[in-house]
């Protein structure tokens, strides 16, 4: 069983009671939390692991106690082993695929702007929750997007349903969002 130490502010909603609290003398109160017994692990796919954001996202998610990265994609390195392309991710025994080819609960899109919206749309249609780390859904207004990025938004129909992932401002909306 994997034991993880979280600060109270970052605990999942089904956190253990305060009986588990302890003061380590080096900062705020910590909670020792047995991740495997309180929450199911999310099956996650990363679209475009070969880009700068995608590889950093893989590094973070592969270490997360509540995440199983089950598939990674990348156009330029499809068919290669993830460890061959990125030796620092050698612990992840995965092949980079051209498309997500296994069921996932959440898909992270690290595609460039404009391409990401097109990659996200079919996943949303299948009921998969999508987290887009590109610029395609940061702005609610199609006109603002086009002004900033100099191209038409490829899926303006999805802009209204997207929630910008800044929990300090949009925590409740993020909790219920599919994009």
C-alpha positions as CSV (number, residue, x, y, z in Angstrom):
1,X,0.0,0.0,0.0
2,X,1.2,3.4,-0.9
3,X,1.2,6.1,1.8
4,X,1.2,9.7,0.7
5,X,1.5,12.9,2.7
6,X,-0.8,15.7,1.6
7,X,-1.2,19.1,3.0
8,X,-4.8,19.6,4.3
9,X,-5.6,22.0,1.4
10,X,-4.9,19.3,-1.2
11,X,-6.7,16.4,0.3
12,X,-9.4,14.6,-1.7
13,X,-13.0,15.1,-0.5
14,X,-13.0,11.7,1.2
15,X,-10.0,12.4,3.4
16,X,-9.4,10.6,6.7
17,X,-10.5,12.3,9.9
18,X,-8.3,14.7,11.7
19,X,-7.2,11.8,14.0
20,X,-4.5,11.2,11.4
21,X,-3.1,14.7,11.7
22,X,0.4,15.2,13.0
23,X,2.7,18.1,13.3
24,X,6.2,17.4,11.9
25,X,7.7,20.6,13.2
26,X,8.6,21.7,9.6
27,X,5.6,23.6,8.3
28,X,1.9,23.2,8.3
29,X,0.0,20.2,9.7
30,X,0.2,17.2,7.4
31,X,-2.2,14.2,7.0
32,X,-0.8,10.8,6.3
33,X,-3.3,9.4,3.8
34,X,-3.5,5.8,2.5
35,X,-4.5,6.7,-1.1
36,X,-5.3,3.1,-2.2
37,X,-8.0,2.5,0.5
38,X,-9.9,5.8,0.1
39,X,-10.3,6.5,-3.6
40,X,-10.2,4.6,-6.9
41,X,-7.3,5.3,-9.1
42,X,-8.1,7.2,-12.3
43,X,-7.2,5.7,-15.6
44,X,-5.5,8.5,-17.6
45,X,-4.4,8.9,-21.1
46,X,-2.0,11.7,-22.3
47,X,-2.4,13.0,-25.9
48,X,0.9,14.2,-27.3
49,X,3.3,13.0,-24.6
50,X,6.2,14.0,-27.0
51,X,5.8,17.7,-26.6
52,X,7.3,19.8,-23.8
53,X,4.0,20.0,-21.7
54,X,3.1,16.4,-22.5
55,X,6.4,14.9,-21.2
56,X,6.3,17.1,-18.0
57,X,2.7,16.1,-17.5
58,X,3.7,12.4,-17.8
59,X,6.5,12.9,-15.2
60,X,4.0,14.4,-12.7
61,X,1.1,11.9,-13.4
62,X,3.3,8.8,-13.3
63,X,4.2,9.7,-9.7
64,X,0.7,10.6,-8.6
65,X,-0.8,8.1,-6.1
66,X,-4.3,8.3,-7.5
67,X,-3.5,8.0,-11.2
68,X,-2.7,5.1,-13.5
69,X,-1.3,6.4,-16.8
70,X,-2.6,3.7,-19.2
71,X,-1.9,5.2,-22.6
72,X,0.2,7.9,-24.1
73,X,0.2,9.2,-27.7
74,X,2.6,11.1,-29.9
75,X,2.6,11.6,-33.6
76,X,6.3,12.0,-34.0
77,X,7.3,9.0,-31.9
78,X,4.4,6.6,-32.3
79,X,5.6,3.0,-31.9
80,X,8.6,4.0,-29.8
81,X,9.0,3.0,-26.2
82,X,8.4,6.0,-23.8
83,X,11.7,5.2,-22.1
84,X,13.7,5.3,-25.4
85,X,12.4,8.8,-26.1
86,X,12.6,10.1,-22.5
87,X,15.0,8.1,-20.4
88,X,13.9,9.8,-17.2
89,X,10.5,8.1,-17.6
90,X,12.2,4.6,-17.9
91,X,10.0,3.3,-15.0
92,X,6.9,3.6,-17.2
93,X,7.0,0.5,-19.4
94,X,4.8,2.0,-22.2
95,X,4.7,2.3,-26.0
96,X,3.8,5.6,-27.5
97,X,0.6,5.1,-29.6
98,X,-0.8,7.1,-32.5
99,X,-4.2,7.3,-30.7
100,X,-5.7,6.5,-27.3
101,X,-6.5,2.8,-27.7
102,X,-7.6,1.7,-24.2
103,X,-10.5,2.9,-22.1
104,X,-9.6,6.0,-19.9
105,X,-11.5,8.0,-17.3
106,X,-9.6,11.2,-18.1
107,X,-7.7,12.3,-21.1
108,X,-5.1,15.1,-20.9
109,X,-4.6,16.9,-24.2
110,X,-1.2,18.5,-24.6
111,X,-1.6,19.2,-28.3
112,X,-0.7,22.7,-29.7
113,X,-3.5,25.2,-29.8
114,X,-6.0,24.7,-32.6
115,X,-5.1,20.9,-32.8
116,X,-6.2,20.3,-29.3
117,X,-9.8,21.3,-29.7
118,X,-10.1,18.8,-32.6
119,X,-8.5,16.0,-30.5
120,X,-10.8,16.7,-27.5
121,X,-14.2,16.7,-29.3
122,X,-14.5,13.0,-30.0
123,X,-13.4,12.1,-26.5
124,X,-16.1,14.4,-25.0
125,X,-18.7,12.7,-27.3
126,X,-17.7,9.4,-25.8
127,X,-18.3,10.8,-22.3
128,X,-14.6,11.0,-21.4
129,X,-13.6,13.8,-19.1
130,X,-10.9,16.0,-20.8
131,X,-8.3,18.3,-19.4
132,X,-6.9,20.5,-22.1
133,X,-3.5,22.0,-21.2
134,X,-3.3,23.9,-24.5
135,X,-4.8,27.3,-25.1
136,X,-7.9,26.2,-27.0
137,X,-10.3,26.5,-24.0
138,X,-8.7,29.1,-21.9
139,X,-10.9,31.9,-23.3
140,X,-14.7,31.8,-23.4
141,X,-15.0,34.1,-26.3
142,X,-14.4,32.9,-29.9
143,X,-13.6,36.5,-30.8
144,X,-11.0,36.9,-28.1
145,X,-9.4,33.5,-29.1
146,X,-9.1,34.6,-32.7
147,X,-7.7,38.0,-31.7
148,X,-5.0,36.4,-29.5
149,X,-4.1,33.4,-31.6
150,X,-4.8,34.8,-35.1
151,X,-6.8,31.7,-36.2
152,X,-10.4,30.7,-36.1
153,X,-11.3,28.5,-33.1
154,X,-11.8,25.0,-34.5
155,X,-14.7,24.1,-32.1
156,X,-16.4,27.3,-30.8
157,X,-19.4,25.1,-29.9
158,X,-17.4,23.7,-27.0
159,X,-16.2,27.1,-25.5
160,X,-19.3,27.7,-23.4
161,X,-19.0,24.3,-21.6
162,X,-15.3,24.5,-20.9
163,X,-14.1,25.5,-17.4
164,X,-10.8,27.2,-16.9
165,X,-8.8,25.1,-14.4
166,X,-7.9,27.6,-11.8
167,X,-9.3,26.1,-8.6
168,X,-8.9,29.3,-6.6
169,X,-11.6,30.8,-8.7
170,X,-13.5,27.9,-10.3
171,X,-13.3,25.0,-7.8
172,X,-17.0,24.0,-7.9
173,X,-17.3,24.4,-11.7
174,X,-14.1,22.2,-12.2
175,X,-15.6,19.5,-10.0
176,X,-18.5,19.1,-12.4
177,X,-16.9,19.9,-15.7
178,X,-16.3,17.5,-18.5
179,X,-13.9,19.9,-20.3
